[in-house]
Amino acid sequence: MKETKKKIVLVEDDADVMQCIKQVPILCSDEVEILEASNAGEAIELLFTNSSLETPDALILDLMMPYGDAKSRLDPNGSDSDGTETGVKLLEYFRQKEKDEGWYKRNPIWISVITARNAPHLVQNIRHMLDGNGRIYFKPFDEFMFEYDLAQVLGLKTRISIEFLPSEYEPPKQRIGGSDESSRI
């Protein structure tokens, strides 16, 4: 029986950063399929209207990106004129749709948020939305931690040993069946 590839949606508007992320060894694996979006509109198209995409296994999300054709859906009152909140609004939209579609109970999706912004209110808001099923990586991010997390969440082998990670490193937590209980993978 042929194993299905792990599907990862990568949302990043900077082509150089996207290429850098795609070079992380675990993402080069034959066991991984990366679907790319360069703005929020393309991400919504991939995640919610692409009939060939079942529930993705992970979402890698840049916080600052263009809205594309999703501006009216994500920012109807126009409060984010400079696009600095696009990723946050997309994450909010995604989490709501995830719950509406029932994905969350069947298979919570790991979300890696990549940002250069370290504003405490923003970090707190994102951590709340991730709800234990994701991590924030600040640019420049630790490639070893990023790869190790993805390997643990996706159930793939990695070249990274936990000894290479900072002593305060906490392995990813995965919610079981949408319940309030968390367990280590």
C-alpha positions as CSV (number, residue, x, y, z in Angstrom):
1,M,0.0,0.0,0.0
2,K,1.4,3.4,-1.0
3,E,1.9,5.8,1.8
4,T,0.4,9.3,1.3
5,K,2.7,12.3,1.5
6,K,2.5,14.7,4.4
7,K,0.9,17.9,3.1
8,I,2.3,21.2,4.2
9,V,0.9,24.6,3.2
10,L,3.6,27.2,3.1
11,V,2.4,30.8,3.1
12,E,5.3,33.3,2.5
13,D,5.4,36.3,0.2
14,D,9.2,36.7,0.1
15,A,10.6,34.3,-2.5
16,D,14.0,34.2,-0.8
17,V,12.6,33.3,2.6
18,M,10.3,30.7,0.9
19,Q,13.2,29.2,-0.8
20,C,15.2,29.1,2.5
21,I,12.3,27.4,4.3
22,K,12.0,24.8,1.5
23,Q,15.7,24.0,1.9
24,V,15.2,22.7,5.5
25,P,16.1,19.1,5.0
26,I,12.9,17.5,6.3
27,L,10.9,19.6,3.8
28,C,13.0,18.1,1.0
29,S,11.9,14.6,1.9
30,D,10.1,12.5,-0.6
31,E,7.5,12.0,2.2
32,V,6.5,15.7,2.1
33,E,4.5,17.7,-0.4
34,I,4.7,21.5,-0.1
35,L,1.8,23.6,-1.4
36,E,2.8,27.3,-1.8
37,A,0.9,30.5,-1.4
38,S,2.4,34.0,-1.6
39,N,-0.5,35.9,0.0
40,A,-3.6,35.4,2.2
41,G,-5.9,35.0,-0.8
42,E,-3.9,32.2,-2.3
43,A,-3.7,30.5,1.1
44,I,-7.5,30.6,1.5
45,E,-7.9,29.2,-2.0
46,L,-5.5,26.3,-1.2
47,L,-6.9,25.5,2.2
48,F,-10.7,25.9,1.6
49,T,-11.5,25.7,-2.1
50,N,-8.9,23.3,-3.4
51,S,-10.8,20.1,-3.6
52,S,-7.7,18.0,-4.1
53,L,-6.3,19.1,-0.8
54,E,-7.6,17.2,2.1
55,T,-6.8,18.4,5.6
56,P,-3.1,19.6,5.5
57,D,-0.8,18.1,8.1
58,A,0.9,21.5,8.8
59,L,0.7,25.1,8.0
60,I,3.8,27.3,7.8
61,L,2.7,30.9,8.0
62,D,4.5,34.2,7.6
63,L,2.8,37.0,9.6
64,M,3.4,40.0,7.3
65,M,2.2,39.4,3.7
66,P,-0.2,40.9,1.2
67,Y,-3.9,40.1,1.4
68,G,-4.2,39.3,-2.2
69,D,-7.9,38.9,-3.0
70,A,-8.8,38.2,0.7
71,K,-8.7,41.8,2.0
72,S,-12.5,42.1,2.2
73,R,-12.9,38.7,3.8
74,L,-10.1,39.1,6.4
75,D,-10.2,42.9,7.1
76,P,-13.7,44.1,6.2
77,N,-13.5,47.3,8.1
78,G,-10.0,48.2,6.7
79,S,-8.3,48.5,10.0
80,D,-5.1,46.9,8.7
81,S,-4.1,49.5,6.0
82,D,-0.4,48.5,6.0
83,G,-0.9,44.7,6.0
84,T,1.1,44.2,9.2
85,E,-1.8,42.0,10.7
86,T,-2.5,39.9,7.6
87,G,-1.0,36.7,9.1
88,V,-2.8,37.2,12.4
89,K,-6.1,37.7,10.6
90,L,-5.5,34.7,8.4
91,L,-4.7,32.6,11.4
92,E,-7.9,33.7,13.1
93,Y,-9.9,32.9,10.0
94,F,-8.1,29.6,9.6
95,R,-8.8,28.5,13.2
96,Q,-12.4,29.5,12.9
97,K,-12.8,27.6,9.6
98,E,-10.9,24.7,11.0
99,K,-13.4,24.4,13.8
100,D,-16.4,24.9,11.5
101,E,-15.2,22.3,9.1
102,G,-14.5,19.8,11.9
103,W,-10.8,19.4,11.1
104,Y,-9.8,20.3,14.6
105,K,-11.5,17.3,16.2
106,R,-10.3,14.8,13.6
107,N,-6.7,16.1,13.1
108,P,-5.5,19.3,14.7
109,I,-3.2,21.1,12.3
110,W,0.3,22.1,13.5
111,I,1.0,25.7,12.6
112,S,4.4,27.2,12.5
113,V,4.3,31.0,12.6
114,I,7.3,32.8,11.3
115,T,7.8,36.4,12.2
116,A,10.4,39.2,12.8
117,R,8.0,40.9,15.2
118,N,8.3,40.2,18.9
119,A,5.6,42.5,20.3
120,P,4.3,41.0,23.6
121,H,0.6,41.5,22.8
122,L,1.1,40.0,19.3
123,V,3.0,37.0,20.7
124,Q,0.3,36.4,23.4
125,N,-2.5,36.6,20.9
126,I,-0.8,34.2,18.5
127,R,0.0,31.7,21.3
128,H,-3.6,31.7,22.3
129,M,-4.7,31.0,18.8
130,L,-2.2,28.2,18.3
131,D,-3.6,26.6,21.5
132,G,-0.7,24.2,21.9
133,N,-0.8,23.1,18.2
134,G,2.0,25.3,16.9
135,R,5.0,27.4,17.6
136,I,6.2,30.9,16.9
137,Y,9.7,31.1,15.2
138,F,11.3,34.5,15.3
139,K,13.5,35.4,12.3
140,P,16.2,34.4,12.0
141,F,14.8,31.1,13.3
142,D,16.6,28.1,14.7
143,E,16.5,25.6,11.7
144,F,17.3,22.7,14.0
145,M,14.3,23.4,16.2
146,F,12.0,24.0,13.2
147,E,13.0,20.7,11.6
148,Y,12.8,18.7,14.9
149,D,9.3,20.1,15.6
150,L,8.1,19.2,12.1
151,A,9.6,15.7,12.3
152,Q,7.9,15.1,15.6
153,V,4.5,16.4,14.5
154,L,4.6,14.7,11.1
155,G,6.0,11.4,12.4
156,L,9.1,11.6,10.1
157,K,12.7,10.8,10.7
158,T,15.1,13.7,11.1
159,R,18.9,14.1,11.2
160,I,18.4,16.3,14.3
161,S,18.9,14.9,17.7
162,I,17.3,16.6,20.7
163,E,20.8,17.2,22.1
164,F,21.3,19.9,19.4
165,L,18.4,21.9,20.8
166,P,18.5,24.5,23.6
167,S,18.2,23.0,27.1
168,E,14.9,24.8,27.6
169,Y,13.4,23.2,24.5
170,E,9.9,21.8,25.0
171,P,8.8,19.1,22.4
172,P,5.6,19.9,20.5
173,K,2.3,19.1,22.1
174,Q,-0.5,17.7,20.1
175,R,-4.1,17.9,21.2
176,I,-6.0,14.6,21.1
177,G,-9.3,14.6,19.3
178,G,-10.0,18.3,20.1
179,S,-10.3,17.6,23.8
180,D,-8.7,19.8,26.4
181,E,-6.1,17.2,27.3
182,S,-2.6,17.6,25.7
183,S,0.0,15.0,25.4
184,R,3.6,14.9,24.1
185,I,4.2,13.3,20.8
